[in-house]
Amino acid sequence: MVAHGWRLVDVTSVRDGSAVVTLQNAGGRAHRIHLCRNDGSPQGLVYTRRVDLVVMNQGYGDLPTEEHLGQAVAALAHAVAANEATVPDRVFAGLLPHRERVQRFAAAAGPLADGKLR
């Protein structure tokens, strides 16, 4: 359990500039959280020194995040922050900032970009 009824159900490897964490609640609702590189201008709901946690809800930054989901993402960020200093740099090497991912994968190909902004 991550927090407030949300649990981690999947973590992908880094692909197309992000790793994807899937959180799911008891009712079966799932949300994807992209772990992107924090380049000093994070765009995510929560961020750590090295990682920007971006909720992918197709709201383009305009939709509010449900309170309990936000708290679960914050708990996930605390776990990342507690461990990121012990992880080799190569683990973070494939991450791109969210803004760069959008420019590369969504600008010309539309919001789905062949799944690259999954």
N, C-alpha and C positions, 0 to 999 in steps of 0.2 A: 504494500500500500504506500503510495506517495503522500497523499494528503486528502482529506475531505471526501473519501470515497473514490478517488481516482487512483488507478494502479497502472504501472508500466507494463505494457503488453508486447512491445516490440522496440528494438533498436537496430537500425541498419548500419552498415559500414558507410564510410564517406563516399559519396557519389555525386557528381555534378556540383561539388562545392559545399555539400552539407551532409550531416548525418541526420537521420529522422528518428525521433522518439515518438511512439504512439502511446497516448494515455487513454484509458477507457474507464467509464464509471460503471456502477452496478446495473444501471439501466441499459447498458450496451452502447451508449454514445461514445464515440471515439474522436480524438483530435490529434492531429499531427503537429509536432513541435520540431522546427528545423533548428539544428545546432549549427550556427554559422560563425565565422570569425568576427570577433569584436575588433574593429580597426580603429577604435576611438570615437566612432559615431554610430553607436548601436541603434538599431531600429526595432528590436524585439521588445516583448513585454517585460522581460527581465534580462539582465546580462551579468556576466562575470568579467574578470580581468581579460580573459582570452576568448570567451564564447558569448554569442548573442543568441538568446532563445526566442525564436520567432514563431508565434502561433499562426498556423496556416488555416485560416477559416474563410478564405476568399473575400475578406472584407477590405482588402487593400489599405489596411491601417485605420479604417473608419468605423468598424464595428466594435462595440464594447465586448470585453471578455467576461464571461460569467465569473462571479466572485470566487467560487470554489475551484474552478479550473485555474484561475489566476493564482490562487494560493498553492495549488498543486505544482504549477510551473515554477513558482518561487521556491518551493521545497526542492524541486529538481535542480534549480540553479544553485541552491546551497550545497547540494551534494557534488555538483560539478566543481564549484569553487573550492570545496574542501579537498578535492583530489587533483585539480589541474596542475598544481605546482610539482606534483610527483610524477607527472606523465611526460615522456620524452616529447620534444618539439615535433618530431616526425608525425606524431599522432594528429597534430593540429595543422600540419603542412597542407593538406588537401582542402581545408575549409576556406571558403570565400566569404567576404562580407555579403550580407543579404542584398544590398543595393547593387553590387556587382553581379550577383546571380540573376537578379531581375533584368539587368541590362543585357546580360549574355543570353539568357534562356527564354525570356518572356517578351521582350520588346518587339522582336520581329515575328515571333511565332504565336502570339496570343497568350492568354493566361495559363493554358496547360502546357505549352511548349513541349509537346511530345512526352509529357510526364516528368520533365526535368525539374519542374518546380512542384513535384509531387507533394 
